[in-house]
Amino acid sequence: MYNIYVTFECVPGKREEFVELVKSEGILDAIRAEDGNHRYEYFFSAHDEVKLLLIEAWETKAHQQVHMTQPHMAKLKQLKEGRITNTVIGEFAFV
């Protein structure tokens, strides 16, 4: 299993809007339907209104790399404009 986390710093007042657009534009469903996807889930910080966490679990790193080339990921990138100011990506393992 290949697991990554993505932390986003959002423009104040835009965090929920961003996630709602990802859902309403069908991007979330498209990602979850991709081959090799086991988890793709957003979490809101209870302490910081601009922080957003994404947890992804893929069958393999290759599956995640193919995911990044999908057309809906270009649309996701457009949705980030004006809503996301910083993105940090890292890998982790469940123990």
N, C-alpha and C positions, 0 to 999 in steps of 0.2 A: 504494500500500500504506500502511496506517495501522498503526503499531507503537507499542505502549505497554509499559512495564515497571511492575510493582507489587512493591514491597518490603514484606514483612511482618515485624514483630517478634512472635515467638510467645512464649507462656508457656513457661518452661523445661519440657522434657519433652513438649510438646504438638505440636511441629512435624510430626513424622512421623505422629502420630495424625491431625492435620488433613488432610494430603495423602491418607492412606489412606481417610479418610471421604469425601473428595471423589471418590475413585475408586470405593469400594464402594457409595456411594449413587447412582452412575450420572451424577453431575454432570459429571465430566470428559468422558465420552463424549457427553453431551448438548451440551456446549459445542462440542466438536470437530466435531459434526455440524451446527452452525448454519450457515446461509447466510452466506457471506463469510468464514468462519474459515479461516485458513491455518496458524495455530500457536497453541497454548495449552499452555505447558510450564512446570513447576515445577523450580527448581534449589535445592539445599541449599548453604549456605555451608560451606566446609571449615574455616573459622576461627572461626565463631561459631554455636553450637548453637541460637540463637534466631532467626537470620536465614533468611528464605526469599524467593526471587526468582521472580516469574512473568513470563514473556515472552509477549505476545500479538501476533499479526499478523492484521489484518483487511483485506479487500478495500478498504473505505472506512471513514471515521469513522462514517458513518451505520450501517453494519453493526454496529460496536461499540456504538453507542448503542442499537440494537434489542436487542442481546445483553443489555444491562443491565436490560431490562424483562421478560426471560423468567422463567417461574415457578421454574426451577431456581436462578436467582440469589437468590431469596428464601431458598431452602433453604441455599445457600452462606453467606448472611449469618448464618443461625442457627448453622451449624457454626463460624463465626468466634468466636461468643460463648464466652468462657472459654478460648479457645485463641490468639487473636490480640489483641495489645494496641495495635498501631499499624500503620497502612497508609499508604504514600506511593505516589502514582501519577504517572508522567511519560511524555512522548512521546519517541520517538527515531527517527532515520532511519538506515538502513543506507547506507554509502557505498561 
